Amino acid sequence: MTITVPGMRSNKLVSMDIDQLRGWATFMDRAMIVSLVATIVAVTALGVTTWLSFRFSGAVRFHEHAAVDRYKEAEGRFMQLEQDVTAARERAATLEREVSTAQGRAATLEREVSTAQGRTAALEQEVAAARERAVALEQEASRARERAAAFEQAAREATERSAQAAARESTATSERVPSPQLNPAAIQQRLADLAKLVRDATARAAAPVQGRAAETQPKVQAEGAPESSKASRDQQRSPIVESLRKYAGTNAAVFVLDRVPEAPAAASTISTYLGDAGWPSHTWTWTGVAGILGVVVLTKEGSDATTQDAASALVEALRTAGFNAAKGDWPADWRRYRGALDGPQTPGPTDAPIRVVVGAKAASTPR
């Protein structure tokens, strides 16, 4: 009895001969070999590609690091050269000012020397006149001595004649005609007075010459002495503040390097100038950065012409105040910086369009 179940399929054997089976086996073997070869080639290609990728990425990273290092080194050299050029310009300007000052002092000394020479010539003329007067007085005294000697001789002769007349004449006649007599003591006193007058005249003529010469020498020394090189703070600050007051209202951020001992004092002076000129400014201490010389005034990329002019005016004012100031551009993103800033939180250290960095050797001349 045959039972038929619905939905079931009967298994029929497929009849294949041995040649077909061998053909299929050969085909499968070849397919497996091809797939194995393809797999080996793919793995080899993947390994070579991975190795080349590692080599290429390493070479790229090496070149990137080398380029960054070269850029940093070139940037450092550029800033150093710019600072050297600024320092050289400052030294040249200082030398020019010193030369002009020396020329002015030399001209003043020449005028003083010419004046002193004129005074010396006048004094020499006065001395010559005094000597002439002294010679005239000496000649007068000599003539007076000669007259006194003549008077003494006349007195002696008169005395002798009087004695002879008294011996010959009577007493009445001698009383009626008295003999002339001269006083030798009065004549000697007169000669002494004349000699004293000569000495007094000579002393009076020499005393003004010595006094004027002694007075002229200290005066020339005092007038030729160099003036004090340090002006008062108010006199120095006035032209600087006036030059910056034109750009009043310009915001500026002052960065002070923490490893420079003299930087805070220089930053305080600069902040005072900015405050007096009406520039809103705040100060931050910059840590983790070194190698900046002088005062570098930096401007934000894309700043307007007024900001650029204000930065240039600030550089010129700082140079006038005796700072090693230079103008530059921020080499990277304005909001990115190395190290850390310690200062007020509001406003932020990157809000101002002008950045004043105070480094080592900020001041070139004492203020």
Secondary structure, DSSP 8 states (H G I E B T S, - for coil): -----TT----------HHHHHHHHHHHHHHHHHHHHHHHHHHHHHHHHHHHHHHHHHHHHHHHHHHHHHHHHHHHHHHHHHHHHHHHHHHHHHHHHHHHHHHHHHHHHHHHHHHHHHHHHHHHHHHHHHHHHHHHHHHHHHHHHHHHHHHHHHHHHHHHHHHHHHHHS-HHHHHHS------HHHHHHHHHHHHHHHHHHHHHHHHHHHHHHHHHHHHHHHHHS---S---HHHHHHHHHHHHGGGTT--EEEEEETT-TTHHHHHHHHHHHHHHTT--EEEEEEES----BSEEEEE-TT--HHHHHHHHHHHHHHHHTTB-EEEEE-SS-TT--SSEEES-SSS-TTSSSEEEEE-BT-BSS--
